[in-house]
Amino acid sequence: LAPLARPRVVARPSPFQFRGQTVDIRDVGEQLNVANILEGSVQAAGNKIRVTAQLIQAETGYHLWSGNFDRELNDVFAIQDEIAEKVVAALQVSLGDDDAARLARRDTDNVDAFREYSLALREMDDYNFESLDRAVVHLDRAIELDASYALAWAMKGLAQRHMMFVGSRTFEQYELETRAAATRALEIDPELPLAMALIAELDYEDRKHDSALGLIRRAVALAPNDANVIGIYASILVDDLRPFEAADARLLALELDPLSIPLHQVAAGSLGRLGRIDEALAIGERMRTLNPDAPAGYWVTSYTHSNVGNWAQAVLLMVKAAELDPNDPIGPLDVAWYYLALGLEQEAQAWLEKSRSVNPEHPAALASLLVLGAGEPELSEATVRTARRLLIKRAASQNSARGLAYGVLLREAWETGYYDEYLAWARHFAPELFDPAVDNVDDYGSGAGALGQTMILAGQEEQGRRLIDLAWQRVEALDAALKRTPDFNSFSLAAITGDRDKALAVLRGLADTTHSDHAGELWVTRHGPWIKPYHDEPEYQAFVDRLEQLAAEQRALLLELSGGAYPLPK
């Protein structure tokens, strides 16, 4: 029933959270925001199965339909079809020809392949390093059993996308593996919405904007109730600088899968970036209520608090998240960033070491190698070597690993006047930025401006000017889309490109900032040769004084809330 426009069917992960529990139907209906619930059980004995199903009105508990099915195991798909037809009839839903065809469709006739696919979905629900690895194993088995199982191919692509988000795949691996899986799915079934959505997202990232937008709109039209498709659509809208539409799409995806932790997480992030802080905090609180033992609800609430100056609360929440998932190096890195914002370098060092000890090859752990070194008054040779090593290892762009490495080499180039190494690395990772015909820098933003100014210093003025202009277009378009004043990123871009008036104007706008990222970014870049000329400017001093005042207030509050000692790793 899920592919149909009507009735609206909540995505599988949410109702499956009630599997095996004794629950009140009315409570389930309220949590899922649905009018009717299909409840059932399966009993198997040898090659025989008995399926019992009943359609219940959530508010009243009234049974709209019930049925029992005793069949051979190989008839499981016929049972599914018959139950779907009975539910449609009980709900008095009129189906058009397209809906009838979708209802009759089978993705596979292989029972064992379907079982492996179902096990994969269960693992994907848990959404962590280990469970996603297991999901891919099950999906590979499903594909071995039925090579024409298009939905299994598409779900493998989605699992690999999830793995990139949790950090067990680099962005480059995600691009390669997800495109391969989704392309194979579309070769088998050219109208499979999930595969179309995955390809659309990848095509958009490859700057095929018009075709990607057309493809994702087609996927949404085919699957208006698919939370995965709507979620990918929201991500494309973010990249297309349509953040308000993206937030609406993410809230719709959450409505379709109301107990999904990942969808709660991205919805809260979208709302927080738009300044809808109370809504973002409410989502974080709901996540913690749904699953108090999952770290994601603490992440979301922590990030939201950090954006509005509640850094002490942000620290305590992120420490809790790190304790709940001791195998995740991202939480300790985030705690370290907060401590740097608070001016607590020793405590930050302890959490950076914790991040590295958890998983030394994770992007967060690699980033932690450079955080303190990048912010020192003198750039040490050890820090420069570490930056080179991360780039040689093709450190992923996640968690600032690659960005920090670039920043170190940029600073070294400017301090020494030797630009060739930095330009060589930039050409290796972003060859399109050296193309005279380049017309956008959407994937690089202010980083393209830094490259452009370095090109000018190295004598490549025409291409450098082009990149600077494109970088400003991107940054200003993002500010306009978010309806926000320029942030520290804009100050850095203005400073690095030599636009003193604009840099000072941005600093004046940051005089009342409460964002912890501004403090963390300032700590890392404060000794850069493009920042130093501003150290004596009143606007810069006012900006720094504001952050230091807030840090002092939050340090005192953190000590009060944590019993007199700053939280350290266990």
SEMI-821522 format. One record per residue: residue in one letter; x, y, z of N, C-alpha, C in turn. Coordinates in steps of 0.05 Angstrom, whole numbers, plus 5000, padded with zeros to 4 digits. Layout:
<recs>
aXYZXYZXYZ;...
</recs>
This chain:
<recs>
l501649765000500050005000501750255000;a504250245009505850485012506150644987;p506450524963506850684939504350844930;l502050784942499650924933499451204945;a498251384930497751654940495851654964;r493751474962491851434983491351144986;p491151035010491351185036494251245042;r494651445059497451505068498251285088;v500551165081501650945098504251045111;v504351025137506751105151509050915144;a511451025140513750865132514350645152;r515450425142515750185157517250215183;p519550365185521050375210519450465234;s517650655231516150755254514250545266;p512450425251510750225264512249985274;f514549915261515949685270517249725297;q517349965307518350005334516549885355;f514049835347512149715366512049405364;r513749295346513649005341514148855367;g512448655372512848485395511948595422;q510848845422510048975447506948955451;t506248965476503348985482502749275486;v501249395467500849685467497849745464;d497149985472494450085468494250195440;i492350095424492050185396491750485394;r490350605413489950895412492551045416;d494350945434496951065437498651045412;v498550815399499950775374498950965353;g496350985350495151165330496051455335;e496151535360496951805367499851855360;q501551665367504451705362505051705332;l503551535317504051525288502351725272;n500451855286498652045273497151915249;v495951685255494351545235491551485246;a489651445227486951385235486451085238;n487850925223487450635223490050485225;i489950245238492350095242491849805232;l493749705216493649425208495449265226;e494249085241495748935261495648645252;g497848495258497748215250499948045263;s499847795257501847605267502347385247;v504647265248505447055230506446815246;q505346575240506346335253507246145231;a509646035234510745855214511345585226;a510745375210511345105218512144955193;g514744895190515744765166515244955142;n513844845122513345005098510545135099;k509245125123506545235126506745495142;i505045685135504845935151501945995156;r501446125179498746235185499146525190;v497646685175497746975178495047075188;t495047225210492647345221492947645218;a490947775208491048065204488348195211;q488448435222486048585228486548885224;l484649015212484749305208483049435229;i484349615246483049715269482950025268;q480650135275480450425276481850515302;a483850685299485550745322484050885345;e482251065339480951225359478951065376;t477550875362475350735376476050445382;g478150335369478750055372476949875356;y475249985339473249835323474749685301;h474049425297475349265276473849315249;l475249425230474049475204474149225186;w476149055192476448805176478348625191;s478048365188479948165198479947925181;g482147775181482247535164484547355173;n484247095167486246895172487046755146;f489646695144490546575119492446345126;d491746105117493445865121494445785093;r497045815089498145765062500945635064;e501945555040504745475037506445725040;l508945695049510745915052511146065026;n511245915004511646034978509346214969;d507146194983504746364977504746624992;v506946695005507046935022506347185007;f507247204981506647444966503747464958;a502547234954499647234948498047324972;i498947254996497647345020497947645023;q500247755018500648045019498748185000;d498548084975496748204956493848204965;e493047974977490247944985489548125009;i491448145028491048325051490848615041;a492548695023492448965012489749024999;e488748834983486248874970483948904990;k484048735012481948745032482049015047;v484449115053484749375067483649605050;v484349605024483349805006480249805005;a479149565004476249545003475049635030;a476249565052475149645078475249945082;l477250075072477550365074475950515052;q474850355034473150475012474850674996;v477250584989479050744973478650674944;s478250874926477950824898480650844885;l481450634870484050624857483850684828;g485550854818485850894789487450664777;d487650674750489150454737492050444746;d493350684749496150684758496450564786;d494650634804494750534831494250234832;a492350144815491849854814494249704804;a495649814785498049684775500249674796;r500549894811502549904833501849694854;l499249664860498449484881499049194873;a498749134847499248864837502148804832;r503849004833506648964828508148804849;r509948634841511748494859514648554853;d516148614874518948684869520648434866;t519848214878521247954874519247734879;d519747504867518247264872519847064888;n522147144897523946964911523647014941;v522546814955521946844984524446895000;d526546744993529046775008530347055004;a530147154979531147424974529547634989;f526947594990525247775005525947765035;r526547535046527247505074529847665079;e531847635062534347785066533848085064;y532148165045531548455043530148555068;s528348405079526948485104528948505127;l530848315129532848335150534548585147;a535148655122536648895117535249145127;l532649155121531049385130531149415161;r530949185174531049185203533749305213;e535949225200538549325208538749625201;m537649715179537749995172536250175192;d534250065204532650215224534450305247;d536550145254538250215277540250435270;y540950465245542450695234545050755250;n546850555249549450605261551550445245;f554150485252556250355237555750065232;e555349915253555249625251552649525237;s550449655244547849565233547749615203;l548949835194548849895165550749705150;d552949625162554649425149553149165146;r551649085167550148835165547848865145;a546749095143544549135123545549085095;v547949195088549049155061549648855056;v550548715077550948425074548348285066;h546148345080543548225074542648305046;l543048555039542248635012543848504990;d546348464995548048314975547048024973;r546247904995545147634993542447634978;a540847834982538247854968538847874938;i540848034931541448064902542647814890;e544247664906545247414897543047214891;l540947224907538647044904536847124881;d536747384876535047494854536447744843;a538047704822539547924811537848144799;s535248084794533448284783531748414804;y532548394829531148514851531848814852;a530448974837531149264834531049414861;l528949354877528749494902531049434921;a532049184920534449124936536849284927;w537149314901539349474891539149764901;a536749874898536250154906536750184936;m535749994952536150014981539049984989;k540549834973543449824978544750094974;g543850234953544750504948544150694971;l541650664982540850835005542550765030;a543050505034544650425057547450545056;q548550555032551250665028551150965032;r548951095025548651385031548551425061;h547051255076546951275105549751235117;m551351055105553950995116555851235113;m555451395091556951635088556251835110;f553651855117552852045138553851965166;v554051705172555051635198558051615198;g559351645175562251665174563651405167;s562251185160563650935154564250915124;r563451115108564151135080565051425075;t567051465058567751735050565751825029;f565752085025563952195005564452074977;e567052034971567751914945566751624943;q567051474964565951194964562951194960;y561551374975558651404972557951464943;e559251654931558551724903558851484884;l561051344887561551114869559650884874;e559350804899557750564906554750614903;t553850844912550950904910550150934880;r551751064864551051094836551050824822;a552850654829552950384816550350234823;a549650234849547350084858544750194846;a544450464848541950584838541750564808;t543950584793543950554764542950274757;r544050074771543149794765540149764771;a539249894792536349874798534649994776;l535550214765534050344743534250184717;e536450044713536649874689534549654690;i533949554715531949354718529149464718;d528749694732526149824734526550124730;p526150234706526650514701524850704716;e522750604729520850774743520950744773;l523150644784523350594813524050854827;p522250964843522551234854525051264871;l525651074889528051104906530551124890;a530850954870533250964853533451224838;m531151314828531051574814532051794833;a531051794858531852004877534851994883;l535951754886538851734892540451844869;i539751774844541151874821540852174818;a538452274824537952564823539852714842;e540152614866541852744885544752744876;l545652524865548452504855548752684831;d546852694813547052864790547053154798;y545553234818545553514827548353574837;e549553394852552253444862554253464840;d553653334817555453354794554653594776;r553053774786552254024773550453984749;k549153754748547053714727544353794739;h544154054745542054154762539254114750;d538954194725536254184712535253894710;s536853714700536053434697535553314725;a537253384744536853264771534253354783;l533553614781531053714792528653584778;g528853544752526653404738526353124747;l528552984752528452704760527352674788;i528152854807527152834834524152904835;r523253084819520453154818518852914808;r519952764788518652524778518452314800;a520652284816520652084837518552154858;v518352414865516352494886513552444876;a513052504850510452464838509652164839;l511651984835511051704835510751594863;a512051724883512051614910511751844930;p509351964930508952194948508952124978;n508651864984508651775012511151635021;d513251645004515751515010517551705026;a517951655051519551835068522451855058;n523551635048526351645037526551835013;v524651804995524651974971524252274979;i522352324997521852605005524352715020;g525652545036528052635050530352705031;i530652545010532752614990532052864975;y529452894969528553144956529253384973;a528853365000529553585018532453655016;s534153445015537053495013537753644988;i536453574966536953714940536054004943;l533854054956532854324960534854494976;v536154364996538154515011540354594993;d541354414976543554484958542654684937;d540054694931539054884911538355154924;l539355194948538855444963535955504966;r534355304974531555344980530955225007;p532155345028532155225055529355215067;f527555405061524955395073523255165061;e523455125035522154895023523354635033;a525954645037527354395047526254325075;a525954535092524954485119522154365118;d520454475100517754365097517854075088;a519554015069519853745059520753555081;r522653645097523553475119521453425140;l519753625145517553585163515553385152;l515153405125513353215112514452925114;a517052895109518252635112517952525140;l518152705160517852625188514952545193;e513052685181510252605183509752325172;l511252255150510851995138512251775153;d514251845169515751655185516251775212;p514151805229514251985252515951895275;l516951645275518751555296521651525287;s522251615263524951585252526851775265;i528951675277530951845290532452005270;p533451885247534952055228533252275216;l530652235211529052445200528452665221;h528252585246528052795267530652965267;q532952835264535452975265535753185243;v535153105218535553295196533353515197;a530953445206528853655209529653855229;a530653775252531553965272533854135262;g535654015247537854175236536854395217;s534954325200533854525181532454745196;l530954675217529454885232531455055247;g533554935258535455095273536855295255;r537655215231538955405213537155635204;l534555585206532655795198531855965222;g533055915245532456065269529955985283;r528855755276526355655289527255475312;i528455605332529855475354527955305371;d525655415378523855275396522855015382;e522355025356521454785342523754585341;a526154675336528454485336528854355363;l528654515384528954395411526754205417;a524354265408522054075413522553805399;i523753815375524353565361526453415376;g528453555386530553415401529453285426;e527653425439526353315464524653075457;r523253085434521652855426523452615420;m525752665407527652445402528552315427;r529152475447530152355473527852215487;t525452295483523152155495522651885481;l522851885455522451645439524551435446;n527051525448529151335454531351465471;p530951455497532851595515535651475515;d535951245504538551115503540051165477;a538751305458540051375433541351645434;p543851675424545251935426544052155408;a542652085387541852285367540252515379;g538452455398536852665410538552865426;y540652765438542552935452544153105433;w545052985410546453145390544853385381;v542353325373540653535362540253755381;t539553695406539053895426541654055432;s543953915433546454035438547154245416;y546954165391547554345369545754585370;t543254545376541354775376542054965398;h542654865422543455035444546055185437;s547955055424550455185418550155425399;n548155415382547655635363546655885376;v545455855400544156095412545556165438;g548056085442549556175465549456005490;n547855785489547655615513549855395512;w552355485513554555305509554855105531;a554255175556554454995578552554755574;q550054825567548054605562549054435539;a550154565518551054415495553254215503;v555054295520557154115529555953875543;l554253915563553153705578551553505561;l550053605542548553435524550353265506;m552453395496554253245478555953045494;v556653105518558052915535556252665539;k553652715544551752495547551652325522;a551552465499551452315473553952145470;a556252255477558752105475558751855493;e557551885517557451665535555551445525;l553351525512551451335502552551175478;d554351295463555551155440558551175441;p559751015458562751035462564350965438;n563050855417564550775393564450995371;d563251215377562951435357564951655364;p566851725346568751935352567752215347;i565352245336564352515329563652665355;g562252535373561452665398563852785413;p566052635418568352755431569552995416;l569552985389570553205373568753455378;d566153415379564353635383564653765411;v565053585431565553695458568153865457;a570153775443572653925441572254195429;w570654205408570054465395568654655415;y566854545430565454715450567454825471;y569354645479571254735499573154945488;l573854925462575455135450573855405450;a571255385444569655625445569655745473;l569755575493569755655521572455745531;g574555715514577255785522578555585540;l577755335539578855125556580454925539;e582955005534584554855515585354575526;q586054555551586854295562584554095561;e582254185568579854015568579253935539;a579554125520579154055492581153845483;q583653865492585653665485584853385494;a583753365518582953105528580852975511;w578953135502576753035485577752975456;l579653125446580853065420582352795421;e583752745443585052485446583052265448;k580852315461578752115463577652045435;s577252245418576252205391578152025375;r580752075378582651915363582851635374;s582451595400582551325411580251145403;v577951275397575551115390575850985363;n576651145343576951045315578951215300;p581451145300583551325290583151395260;e581751235245581451295216578951445209;h577251495228574751635223575351925217;p573852055199574352345192574452515217;a572852465237572852625261575552595276;a576552355277579152305291581352435275;l581252425249583252555232583152855236;a580752965238580553255243581753335269;s581453155289582453225316585453255317;l586853125298589753145296590653435291;l588953595277589753855268588554085284;v586454035299584954255312586754435328;l588254325346589954485364592254605349;g593554455332595854555317595154785299;a592754775287591954985268591555245282;g590955245309590455485323592855595338;e595155475336597555575350598755825337;p600055995353601256235341603356175320;e604855965324606955885305606055605294;l605955595267605155345254607555155254;s607354935268609654745271609854565246;e612254475242612754285220611154035224;a610753945249609253705255606353745246;t605153975250602454025241602254025211;v604254145198604254145168604453855158;r606153695170606453415161603853265165;t602553315187599953185192597953255171;a597853515163595953605142596553455116;r599153435109599853295085598953005086;r599452885110598752595113595752555110;l594152735120591252705117590452725088;l591652905073590952925045591952695029;i594252585036595252345022593452115027;k592352095052590451885059587651945047;r587352165033584852255021582752285044;a583552425064581652475087579052585076;a576952475086574252555077573652835085;s571752955070570953235076569253255101;q568153025111566453035135568053125159;n566653245177567753325204570153495201;s570453655180572453855176575253745171;a575653485168578253365165579753485142;r578553475118579953585095580153885096;g578154015105578154315107580354405125;l580754275148582954355166585654315154;a585954085139588554035126589054255105;y587154325089587454535070588154795084;g586754855106587355105120590155125130;v591254905140594054905149595954955126;l595554815103597354865080596955135068;l594555245069594055525060595655715077;r595455685103596955855121599955835117;e600955595113603855555108604655695082;a602955675061603555795036603756095038;w601856215053601856505056604256605074;e604856445094607056525112609756495099;t610056305081612756255068612956375041;g610756445028610756535001611156324980;y611056064989611355844970608555724966;y607355774943604555704938604155444923;d606255334911605955114893604654864906;e605454804931604454564943601354584948;y600554814959597654854964596154834937;l597154964916595754964891595654684879;a597854534883597854254872595754084886;w595454114912593453954926590654044917;a590254304914587654404905586954294877;r588954294860588454194833587753894834;h589053754852588553464854585653404863;f584653554883582053494894579853654880;a580453874867578354044854579354144827;p579953964808581054054783579154244767;e576554224772574654394758575054694764;l576254754788576655034795578955154780;f580454994766582655094749581855124720;d579355054714578255074687577455364682;p578455494661577655774656574655814651;a573355594645570455604639568755554664;v569955514687568455454711566355674716;d563855594722561755804725560355784752;n561155594769560055604796561955454815;v561755524840563455394860561755294883;d559355194877557455124897558554934918;d560254754910561254554928563554654946;y564554894941566954994954566455254969;g564555424961563955674975566355844979;s566855925005569056105011571755975006;g571855715006574455575000575455644972;a573555684954574255764926575456044926;g574456214944575656484946578456474957;a579056304977581756274987583656174965;l582655984949584255884927584756104907;g582656264901582856474882584956684890;q584956764916586956964925589756844924;t589956584930592656464928593556454900;m591756404881592556414852593556694845;i592256894855593157174849595957214859;l596457124884599157154896601257004880;a600356784868602156614852602456704823;g601056924816601257034789599056944770;q597056794780594856694763592456874767;e592757124760590757324768588057294756;e587857234730585257214717583556994729;q584656754732583056544743582456594773;g584356714787583956784815581556974819;r581457184803579257374804576557234798;r576657054779574156914772573156754796;l574956614809574056444832573056624855;i574356844860573457024881570657124876;d570157204851567457304844565357084848;l566056844839564156624842563756544871;a565856564887565556494916563756694929;w564056954923562157154935559357104926;q558957034901556256984891554956754907;r556456544912555456324927554856394956;v556656524970556356594998553956785001;e553856994984551657184986548957054980;a548956874960546456734954545456564977;l547356434991546656275015545556455037;d546856685042545856865062543056955056;a542557025030539957115021537856895024;a538656655017536656425019535856375048;l537756405066537256355094536156605109;k536156825094535157085105536757145131;r539357125129541057175152543157385145;t544257515165546457695161549057535157;p551057655143553557505138554757405164;d556057175163557157055188560257055186;f561456905205564356905206565656805180;n564256625167565256535141565556765121;s563656955121563857185104566157365112;f566557395138568857555147571457435137;s571757165140574157035131574657075101;l572457045086572657075057573457365050;a572257565063572957835058575957895066;a576757785089579457825098581457695079;i580857455071582757305055582957415026;t580857545017580857664990581557954990;g582258065014583258335015581158555015;d578558475020576458675020576058775048;r577658975056577759065084575159185093;d573959355076571459485084569259275089;k569059075072567058875076567658705101;a570158645105570858495129570058635155;l570658895156569859045180566859075183;a565459105160562559115162561358855173;v562458625164561458375174562058345204;l564358435213565058425241563158585258;r562358825247560458985262557758835265;g557058685245554558525246554758295265;l557158215272557657985290558058065319;a557558315324558158415351556558285373;d554258175366552558055387552257755382;t554257625369554057345362553857165387;t552456945385552356745406553156475396;h553956445371554356195358557056075366;s557055835376559555715385561455665361;d560255615337561955565313563755815308;h562656055312564256295308566656295326;a566356215351568556205370570555995362;g569555755354571355545346572955615321;e571555725301572855805276574956025281;l574256205299576156425306578656305319;w578256105337580555985350582455855330;v581355715310583055575291584455765272;t583055985264584156155243585456415253;r585356465279586056735290588956815283;h590756625279593556695273594156675243;g592056635227592456625198593456905189;p595156915169596257175160594157355148;w591757255141589657425131587957535154;i588157415178586657515201588257705218;k590857655220592557825237592358125232;p592058215207591858505203589458635216;y587558475225585058585238585158585268;h587258465280587358435309587058695324;d588058915313587959165327585559335320;e583859235302581459385294579359385316;p578059605321575959605342573759405337;e573059365311570859175305571658895312;y574258825307575258565314575258525344;q576258725358576458715387573658685400;a571658825388568958805399567858525395;f568458405372567658135366568857935385;v571557965389572957775408571957815436;d571658075444570758135472567958005477;r566258015457563557895460563757595465;l565357465449565657175452566957105478;e568957265487570257205512568457255536;q566757455534564757505555562857275557;l561857185534559956965534561256715545;a563756665536565256425546565556425576;a566156655588566556675617563856615631;e561756715621559056665633558456365631;q558956245608558255965604560155775619;r562755855623564555695639563455675668;a562555905678561555905706559055735708;l557355755688554855595688555455305686;l557355235669558054955665559154835692;l560854985706561854885731559554845751;e557655025751555355005769553654765762;l553154715736551454495728552754225731;s555454225729556853965730558253905757;g557454055777558353995804561254085810;g562154295796564654415803567054325787;a566654145767568854045751567954025722;y569654105704568954075675568953785667;p566853695653566753405646569053325628;l570253105634572452985619571752705610;p573152595590572552325581572952115603;k571351915602571651695622573351475610;
</recs>
